[in-house]
Amino acid sequence: MSLQSWGMYPLVENEVIKFSSEKELQEKLDTADELVAYGNGRSYGDSALADTLVHTKPYDYFLDFDVTNGILEVQAGVLLSEILEGVVKHGWFLKITPGTKLITVGGAIASDIHGKNHHIEGCFSECVQEFTLMLADGKIVTVKKDEELFLATCGGMGLTGVILTAKLSLKKINSQFINQTTIKTRNLKETFAAFEEYKHLPYSVAWVDCLAKDENIGKSLLMVGEFADDGDLRYKPKSKLNIPFNFPSFALNTLSVKAFNWLYYWKSQDGVSKQRVHFDSFFYPLDSIRNWNRIYGKNGFTQYQFILPKESSFDGLERILDKISQSGKGSFLAVLKLYGKKNENYLSFPIEGYSLALDFKIEKGLFELLDELDAIVVECGGRIYLTKDVRVSKETFEQGYEKIETFRKFRKENNMSEKFNSLQSKRLGL
Ligand SMILES: Cc1cc2nc3c(=O)[nH]c(=O)nc-3n(C[C@H](O)[C@H](O)[C@H](O)COP(=O)(O)OP(=O)(O)OC[C@H]3O[C@@H](n4cnc5c(N)ncnc54)[C@H](O)[C@@H]3O)c2cc1C
């Protein structure tokens, strides 16, 4: 059976390679022409799609856990959720975690993912002490921080080789709960002011009403928080709801998004409110519904995520939100985050500034709208996130990533560009 991406667009057929030992993978790599690794398919676009995929999720043993110092060694197919099930009870947590725990360690490194604490802790590569990588000729190398292979592989979208194992450092916690503060804002100015006021806290994220107009553009619920300190570490993940089939595509339209946004914003208390919430609902609210991607219908959806430098963030976001609101193409999910300094990796997404992520169902006129938004992103000096992307043009992409030529040269010189390719790498000439 073919593997697909989370956005279920494009739907493609592929041959899936599985392996249970390094030797088996070496043999399969030797006979295959072109391929790319596939973790758990939580990337939205075409970065993990190709005619031939190496499915790494079944490669999922825990190798070592230094419980005193919080150092964990795992095979690359282990899910972040599986790590949490093993380590939280010992008072450890992931230093960096995205908005879903259902991704593999290999996928986290390849996208150099970030979480709600980028402004303080940076990207996933910060917690990667070293990893092993199978290169195009089947050789296995151990890659350490600051080496060129580290800079090219973290954020390199699987285009340098297959990550096999990783050694990660964890974060000490003393509770499974988060002390959360919610700030209700009426416009973008207030939202930015609130982000700045609470930026000393480790975690922050804002849900934005992207259909709000005029003086209400950018009205949001900003959620900030930090781990509680009550010693309660008895973690047991809850069971999940399931979306059993694709919704009809008319189910999601401007009206339903408007109604949802109104209710979500309205039910939250005015001003500032405080709550104690479980880390699962704070970090991973969407994971509680299995297959939620099916609500977008059989044509699938895409996530548009861009980041703008701090100095142009306010102006750029106001223009982009205005365009979206005028287009009437609403998104339930419109998530704004604050980012700290960028790292040295060649293709990691974050730069210091603000990023907005929006989900849109695939429909007529969408890509034209996103092209218009791209033009604003480029004008503001921003960039698009590869792990979410399925349609950006090569020109737009290149203008955002100043190290793209270094990455291309590195791939070419090390014979990686002949072996490791995805639909995305071909589209963008990565
Ligand atoms: C609900 C939701 C919320 C999300 N929130 C965030 C967020 O807050 N921050 C964020 O940064 N991302 C976020 N993401 C995106 C997600 O974290 C990334 O796309 C992640 O890379 C997916 O990991 P995966 O294991 O599913 O990999 P896949 O989607 O299968 O692959 C993603 C990329 O990693 C490569 N890859 C996978 N495994 C390996 C390996 N072993 N060796 C080499 N390359 C490999 C693939 O080739 C591909 O390029 C979110 C996604 C969802 C669905």
The ligand as a MOL file (V3000), in Angstrom:
LIG
                    3D

  0  0  0     0  0            999 V3000
M  V30 BEGIN CTAB
M  V30 COUNTS 53 58 0 0 0
M  V30 BEGIN ATOM
M  V30 1 C -0.7360 18.3160 13.9210 0
M  V30 2 C 0.6540 18.6500 13.4980 0
M  V30 3 C 1.3510 19.6100 14.1900 0
M  V30 4 C 2.6600 19.9390 13.8370 0
M  V30 5 N 3.3040 20.9000 14.5430 0
M  V30 6 C 4.5630 21.2390 14.2250 0
M  V30 7 C 5.2780 22.2130 14.9830 0
M  V30 8 O 4.7680 22.7750 15.9440 0
M  V30 9 N 6.5620 22.4740 14.6280 0
M  V30 10 C 7.1750 21.8430 13.5980 0
M  V30 11 O 8.3440 22.1340 13.3470 0
M  V30 12 N 6.5210 20.9000 12.8570 0
M  V30 13 C 5.2460 20.5980 13.1510 0
M  V30 14 N 4.5820 19.6370 12.4150 0
M  V30 15 C 5.2870 18.9860 11.3030 0
M  V30 16 C 6.0320 17.7050 11.7240 0
M  V30 17 O 6.5930 17.8520 13.0030 0
M  V30 18 C 7.1590 17.4290 10.7240 0
M  V30 19 O 6.6560 17.3730 9.4220 0
M  V30 20 C 7.9320 16.1420 11.0230 0
M  V30 21 O 9.0910 16.1170 10.2350 0
M  V30 22 C 7.0980 14.8880 10.7270 0
M  V30 23 O 7.8340 13.7600 11.1440 0
M  V30 24 P 7.5020 12.3220 10.5590 0
M  V30 25 O 8.2200 11.3190 11.3720 0
M  V30 26 O 6.0440 12.1440 10.4000 0
M  V30 27 O 8.2510 12.4080 9.1420 0
M  V30 28 P 7.6770 12.3870 7.6580 0
M  V30 29 O 6.5630 13.3110 7.5370 0
M  V30 30 O 7.4700 10.9870 7.2400 0
M  V30 31 O 8.9530 13.0090 6.8970 0
M  V30 32 C 9.2690 14.3690 7.0400 0
M  V30 33 C 10.6800 14.6220 6.4770 0
M  V30 34 O 11.6370 13.9240 7.2700 0
M  V30 35 C 12.4100 13.0350 6.4580 0
M  V30 36 N 12.7090 11.8520 7.2810 0
M  V30 37 C 11.8430 11.1470 8.0520 0
M  V30 38 N 12.5050 10.1510 8.6850 0
M  V30 39 C 13.8030 10.2140 8.2970 0
M  V30 40 C 14.9890 9.4440 8.5750 0
M  V30 41 N 14.9680 8.4020 9.4120 0
M  V30 42 N 16.1240 9.8250 7.9680 0
M  V30 43 C 16.1920 10.8870 7.1360 0
M  V30 44 N 15.1020 11.6460 6.8470 0
M  V30 45 C 13.9360 11.3220 7.4110 0
M  V30 46 C 11.5320 12.7390 5.2500 0
M  V30 47 O 12.3170 12.3720 4.1280 0
M  V30 48 C 10.8450 14.0850 5.0500 0
M  V30 49 O 11.6750 14.9620 4.3410 0
M  V30 50 C 3.2830 19.2820 12.7350 0
M  V30 51 C 2.5730 18.2960 12.0220 0
M  V30 52 C 1.2760 17.9720 12.3970 0
M  V30 53 C 0.5240 16.9160 11.6250 0
M  V30 END ATOM
M  V30 BEGIN BOND
M  V30 1 1 1 2
M  V30 2 1 2 3
M  V30 3 2 2 52
M  V30 4 2 3 4
M  V30 5 1 4 5
M  V30 6 1 4 50
M  V30 7 2 5 6
M  V30 8 1 6 7
M  V30 9 1 6 13
M  V30 10 2 7 8
M  V30 11 1 7 9
M  V30 12 1 9 10
M  V30 13 2 10 11
M  V30 14 1 10 12
M  V30 15 2 12 13
M  V30 16 1 13 14
M  V30 17 1 14 15
M  V30 18 1 14 50
M  V30 19 1 15 16
M  V30 20 1 16 17
M  V30 21 1 16 18
M  V30 22 1 18 19
M  V30 23 1 18 20
M  V30 24 1 20 21
M  V30 25 1 20 22
M  V30 26 1 22 23
M  V30 27 1 23 24
M  V30 28 2 24 25
M  V30 29 1 24 26
M  V30 30 1 24 27
M  V30 31 1 27 28
M  V30 32 2 28 29
M  V30 33 1 28 30
M  V30 34 1 28 31
M  V30 35 1 31 32
M  V30 36 1 32 33
M  V30 37 1 33 34
M  V30 38 1 33 48
M  V30 39 1 34 35
M  V30 40 1 35 36
M  V30 41 1 35 46
M  V30 42 1 36 37
M  V30 43 1 36 45
M  V30 44 2 37 38
M  V30 45 1 38 39
M  V30 46 1 39 40
M  V30 47 2 39 45
M  V30 48 1 40 41
M  V30 49 2 40 42
M  V30 50 1 42 43
M  V30 51 2 43 44
M  V30 52 1 44 45
M  V30 53 1 46 47
M  V30 54 1 46 48
M  V30 55 1 48 49
M  V30 56 2 50 51
M  V30 57 1 51 52
M  V30 58 1 52 53
M  V30 END BOND
M  V30 END CTAB
M  END
